[in-house]
Amino acid sequence: MTSTSLYAPRVPIFPRRVSGAFRRLKWWIMAVTLAIYYVTPWIRWDRGPALPDQAVLIDMAHRRFYFLWIEIWPHEFYFVAGLLIMAGLGLFLFTAALGRVWCGYACPQTVWTDLFILVERWVEGDRNARLRLHAAPWSLRKMRLRGVKWSLWLVIAVATGGAWVFYFTDAPTLLRQIAVGQAPLAAYASIAVLTATTFTFGGFMREQVCIYMCPWPRIQSAMMDADTLTVAYRDWRGEPRGKGHDRTDTTGGTLAKGDCIDCMACVNVCPMGIDIRDGQQMECITCALCIDACDDVMARTGQPLGLIGYMALTDAPREQAGQPPRPVWRHILRPRTILYTVLWAAIGAGLVYVLFVRAPLEMTVSPVRNPTYVVQSDGAVRNIYDLRLRNKSGQDRPFRLTLTSDDALSLALEGVEGDTVTIPADTTTLQRIYVTATARAPAATAHATPLRLWVEDVDTKDRASTATTFNGRVQ
């Protein structure tokens, strides 16, 4: 009895170079995204002498996130959550409208794989040369080419890992520390891990990351429908395929001529190694390089372009019958995409509104409950409160503390003369206050008296308040 192995070893894929509109678009997107990733930590932004001047900084030590003029505090993590939800909805929207365009153009795995393949092609040659080198036994030439290629890959991987850690601390300072061996161990460990993963994923695993590690190929089917514009092969026009212009059947008769000459150009340029002529497949990342390759062949053979192109399944019967497809906007503007757009815009508008209406100062109040109140020698009743005063501005600010209540209550600050305390820039300060009711005041004997504590920026007149209660002695 023979057993069948369920393991299929990976067959390396060596995509052929192609030129065309979609390839140029991918080059531009790769250049822009890589520039943003590598350059952003070095952009400066003046926030004042008390704050960091790095434009984009995830300050884990002080629990802050800085993005240009925006500063996100730990208790404002809902901004990050909102942005993540918007990113998810944006992914749903683009997938519903145009298939896996994120995977084909802007996914980090795609971008870095394209960069690694570019280096590989520059060192070892185009597809046929790389295939021959892969099949050849090890020699001095093969070791030299592989050594050069892997060295360049390693440089890119180190730069990738290094750029990531610069987002978490001041980039020029960390670079100097790394150069002299004085950086924190976490920095070296992060660079090492990211270097290894970039080198492995972009250089060796490539399409396997998309097929086996990424969950999106299995989720995308829920986002797409028959109106989604995606890369497809027009089989009614291309079949029967063959090398010659006339196809002869088994009886010697001549079959109708198809436009596909079975040149395999679409397969040879595919970074996933699939044949788009087999129909829609989970492995397809909609990079559209097969469109460029096929259009080039069609132009050279005098055939109409578009044998492979973006198409919605609902247009297939119309095109097969010789009718023009529906306008693109009718495929894009449909209930599903409109719903995604409305949700995306609503969350974005809500975040912008909250961002611009939030006050530059905040206060939280914690009544001290041990004891709940203190009876002084003259019969007055005193309550103690701990106030957290948060100054979000880049300058030291004087904050005035007051209270409002239906009863006569007085307020005093611990360790401070008067009613004003100075809060350092971009910090939270704990200030203890004492609220007192005289012996004859109704609040002294009432179970709970409502009151409101106010904090006001003396310079800007910005205000914030919190409601709490004053506890009297129980008769």
Secondary structure, DSSP 8 states (H G I E B T S, - for coil): -------------------SHHHHHHHHHHHHHHHHHHHGGG-B----TTS--BSEEEETTTTEEEETTEEE-GGGTHHHHHHHHHHHHHHHHHHHHHSSHIIIII-HHHHHHHHHHHHHHHHH-SHHHHHHHHHS---HHHHHHHHHHHHHHHHHHHHHHHHHHGGGS-HHHHHHHHHHT-S-HHHHHHHHHHHHHHHHIIIIITHHIIIII-SHHHHHHHH--TT--EEEE-HHHH-S--SSSSEE-TTS-EE---S-----HHHHT-TT---GGG---TT-----HHHHHHHHHHHHTT--S-SEEEE-GGGHHHHHTT-----HHHHHSSHHHHHHHHHHHHHHHHHHHHHHHS-SEEEEEEE--SSS-EE-TTS-EEEEEEEEEEE-SSS-EEEEEEEEESS-EEEEETT-STTEEEE-TTEEEEEEEEEEE-TTSHHHHSS-EEEEEEEEETTT--EEEEEEEE-----
